Amino acid sequence: KHESALSNLSNIVSLDPLYGEAWNKKATVHYMMGEVDNSIKAAEEALKIDDRNFQALAGIGLIEMDLSHYDKAESAFRKCLAINPWLVTVSSRLSVCMSKKDK
């Protein structure tokens, strides 16, 4: 399933490289496949197109948090919340990162 979705999304971004949401969905699929480096790269492509893509920022934050890169995760989550302050899950993850990096 994931390989097919990734193939379709790759086709979409090759046809329209400025379709930011396709890049963001590609980042999601890479994450689901455990390909965190490719996920971050795809999310960064989405952010090049729209630097206010809070979903891409949340995804980067989640990956950085998973990797115990709490400073990077905190930065991504703060940027995300500056755009959309109503994301409770992101707020919770930010709190976790802040408490982890202080230890």
C-alpha positions in Angstrom: 0.0 0.0 0.0 2.6 2.5 1.0 4.8 1.9 -2.0 1.8 2.5 -4.3 0.9 5.7 -2.5 4.5 6.9 -2.6 4.7 6.1 -6.3 1.5 8.0 -7.0 2.7 11.0 -5.0 6.1 11.0 -6.7 4.2 11.1 -10.0 2.2 14.0 -8.8 5.1 16.1 -7.7 7.0 15.3 -10.9 4.0 16.7 -12.8 3.5 19.7 -10.5 6.6 20.3 -8.2 4.8 23.3 -6.6 1.9 21.2 -5.3 2.9 21.5 -1.6 0.2 19.2 -0.2 1.5 16.4 -2.4 4.9 16.9 -0.9 3.4 16.9 2.6 1.5 13.7 2.0 4.7 12.2 0.5 6.4 13.1 3.8 3.7 11.4 5.7 4.0 8.2 3.7 7.8 8.2 4.1 7.3 8.5 7.9 4.8 5.6 7.9 7.4 3.5 6.1 10.1 4.4 8.7 12.0 6.6 6.2 12.6 9.6 8.4 15.3 11.2 6.3 13.1 11.1 3.2 10.1 12.3 5.3 12.0 15.4 6.5 13.2 16.1 3.0 9.7 16.0 1.6 8.3 18.1 4.4 11.0 20.7 3.8 10.0 20.8 0.1 6.4 21.5 1.2 7.7 24.3 3.4 9.7 25.8 0.5 6.4 26.2 -1.3 4.4 27.4 1.7 6.4 28.3 4.8 3.1 28.3 6.7 2.3 24.6 6.2 1.7 23.8 9.8 1.2 20.1 9.0 4.7 19.9 7.6 6.1 21.7 10.6 4.2 19.3 13.0 5.6 16.3 11.0 9.2 17.6 11.3 8.6 18.2 15.0 7.3 14.7 15.5 10.3 13.1 13.7 12.8 15.2 15.6 11.0 14.3 18.9 11.2 10.6 17.9 14.9 11.1 17.4 15.3 12.8 20.8 16.4 16.0 19.0 14.3 18.1 21.4 15.6 21.5 20.5 14.8 20.9 16.8 11.4 19.5 17.7 10.7 22.4 20.0 11.5 24.8 17.2 9.3 23.1 14.7 6.4 22.8 17.1 6.7 26.5 18.1 6.6 27.5 14.4 3.6 25.3 13.9 1.7 26.7 16.9 2.5 30.3 15.8 0.5 29.5 12.6 -2.2 27.4 14.2 -2.3 27.8 18.0 -5.3 25.4 18.4 -3.4 22.2 17.8 -3.7 20.5 21.2 -1.5 17.5 20.3 1.3 19.8 19.1 1.1 21.8 22.3 1.3 18.6 24.3 4.4 17.4 22.3 6.0 20.8 22.8 5.6 20.5 26.6 7.2 17.0 26.5 10.1 18.3 24.5 10.6 21.2 26.8 10.6 18.9 29.9 13.0 16.4 28.2 15.6 18.9 27.1 15.8 20.4 30.7 16.9 17.0 32.0 
